[in-house]
Amino acid sequence: MFLLAAADLYTLISNSTYGALAIVALWGLYQIVIVWTRVAQKRFKTEEEQDTFMDDCEQMLQVGDFEGVEEYCAGDTRAIPQMMHMAIDNRRHGFRRARQIMMDRFQRDVMSDLEYRLSWVSTVIKSAPMIGLFGTVFGMMGAFKTLATAESVEPSLLAGDIQVALVTTASGLAIAIPLMILVASVNIRIAKMEDLVGSGLMRFFDAFKGGLALEESGQAVAPAAKEEAYAEAVSS
């Protein structure tokens, strides 16, 4: 009776491995989808689209029209407009401080979040084969227990335990391998986003510094000229 209960315990544990594998697979896939979506939200679709946006902003910054740039960036969830808006809001602290605040916020709100989620995916990639191996061990233990408790062993009983052992290992690998490919693809998208953001910020910093110099010297454009520059940027 005790041996039969032990055999049932091995079967229960080995079969519960499927549930654990399903949970980690769904969690890893969820994190991948979130990262993919966040990257798509934070970057421009093409470099040409970003260049057009930066051209409009540069026209206003070159005449010191910070309010126009803020209105132009308001409500835009992409990284560069949000960072520009933050830098302009903090321009009273000076160029260096405003740039530092902007970069710290980008690192904390965007990059750190992506890194945290990708670390979860890496954990799933490492743990899925281990969970599969855990099921394999208990499947084989169940098979040996069947051998020990039966005078004449039926092949079908052994086949069930061995099948569990092999399927759990295969399932763990089937989870880890696609996730590794997806992580590589996501990392490429993140690298492209960083390249686009970097090129856009280089242009913004130059124009921002010039706009600050105009504002400090009192040569910024009058309100009417600001409205004209903003209308020209929007229409273009």
N, C-alpha and C positions, 0 to 999 in steps of 0.2 A: 504493500500500500504506500509506504514511504517512497519507494523507488518510482512508483507510478506518479505520485504527486510531484516528485522532483523532475520527472520527464515533462509533465505538464507545465511546470515552472519554466523550464528551458524553452519550451515551445512558445509560451506567453511572452517571455522576454525577447526572443528572437523575432517574433511577429510584431512586437511593439516597436522594433527598430524601424519598420516601414513608416509608422507615424512620425517618429523623430526625423527621419529623412525628409518626409513631406514638409514638416514644419520649417526645417532649415532651408530647404529649397525655396519655399514661398517667401521666407524672410530675405534671402539673398536676392531673389528676383525683384522683390518690392524695393529694396535699396537701389538696385540697378535702375529701375524705372524712375525713381525719385531723382537720382543723380542725372540721368539722361534728360529729364524734364527741366531740372534746374539749369543745366547748361544751356539748353535751348532757350530758356527764358532770359538768361543773362547776357547772351551774345547777339550780335547782329547776324542776320542770315548770310550775308556776303560782305566782303571787304568794300565793294562799291557802295553798298547801302550805308556802311559806317562812314565812308569818305564823304558822302553827300551830307550826312548829319553833321559831321565835323566842319565841313565847309560853311554850313549855315551858322554854326556856333562861333566859328572864328570871325565871321563878318561882324557879329555883335560884340565879341570880346575885344576886337581891334579898336572899337570906338568906346569901350568902357561900359557897354550896355549889359551889366550883370543881371538886372531885373528881367531883361528880355530873354537871356539864356535860362534863367530860372523858370520862366513861364514856358519856354520851349521844352525844357526837360521835365516839367511837372507831370506826374502821372505815368511816366515811362519807367517800366520795371527793369529795363536792361541795365547792365552794370555801369557802363560809361555815363549815361545820363544821370543815374543816381549819384555816382561819384563826383561828377561835375557840380551837381546841385549842392552836395555837401561841402565841397571846397569853396564854392561861392558863398554859402551861408557862413562859413568860418573865415572869410577873407580878412575880417577885422584883426585876426591874430597874426597876419602876415603870411607871405607865400610859403615859407618852410613849414610853419605850424599847420596851415590849412592842408598842405600836401600830406603831411604826416598823419593827420586825423583821417583824411580820405583813404589813404593806403591801409591804415590800421583797421578801419571799418570794413573795407573790402576783404581783407584777410580774415577777419573775424566772422563776418556775416556770410560770405560766399565760399571762400576757399576752405576754411576750417570745417564748415558744414559738409562740403563735398568729401573732404578727407576723412571725417568721422564715418560717413556712410560707406565709403569705400573700404575702410578698415573692417566694418561689419561684413562686407562681402568677402574680404580676405579671410576672415574668421570662418565663414561658412565654407569657403573653398578648402580650408585646412581640416575642418571638423567633419565634413560630409564623408570622406573616405574612412575616417576613424570610426564614425558611427556605423558605417557599413562593415568595417572590420569587427566591431563589437558584435554585430548580428551574426557575422561569420563564425566567430568563436563560440557563441552560444548555440548556433545551429550544429556545429561539429560536436559540441558537448552533448547535445541531444541525441545525435547519431550514435556516439559511443555509449550513451546511457541505454539506448535501445539495444545495442549489442550486448550489454551487460545484463539486461533484465529479461531477455527472451532466449528460450532454449533453441528455437529454430527461428531465425530472423527472416522476416518477409522483406524482399527487396523494396517494396513500395514504401514501407516505413522508413527505411534508410534514405530512400530517394527524396522523401519529403523534407527531412532535416538537411540533407546535403543541398537540396534546391534552395532552401532558405539561406544557407550559408553563402552560396554563390550569388544569388540574386541581390542580397544586401550589399555585398562588395561591389557588384556591377552598378547598383543604384547609386552608391556613394560616388563612384567615378563618373557616372552619367550626370550627376549634379555638378561636380567640381570642374570638369573639363569645359562645358559650355560657359560657366561663370567666369573661368579664366579668360576665355576669348572675349566675353562681353566687357570684362574689366579692362582688357587691352584696348578695346574700341572706345570705351568711355574715357580712358586716359588720353587717347589721341584727341578726342573732342575737347577735353579740358585744356590740353596743350595749345590747340588751335584758338580756343577762347582767350587764353592768356596772351597769345601773340597778337590777336586783334585788340584786346584791351590795352596792351603795352604800346602798340603803334598809335592808338587813339589818344592815349594819355600823353604821349610825347608831344603831339600837336596841341593838346589842350594846355599843357604846362607852359609852352611858349606863348600862346595867346593870352593865357591867364596872367602871366607875369607882365606882359605888356599892358593889359587892361588895368592891373593894379597900379602900374606906374602912372597911367593916365588919371586914375581916380585920385591918387595921392597928390598929383600936381595940379588937380582941379581942372583938367582939360577934357574930362569925360563929356560925352555928348549931352545935349539938352533933351528934355523929355520928348519933344516933338520929333527930334532926330532919332531918338531911341525907338519910337513907335514905327518910324519909317524903316529903320534897319530891321526891326523884328518882322514887319510885314513883308519886306523883301526876302528875308530868310525863309519865311513860311511859304511864300509863293513859289520860291525856287525849289 
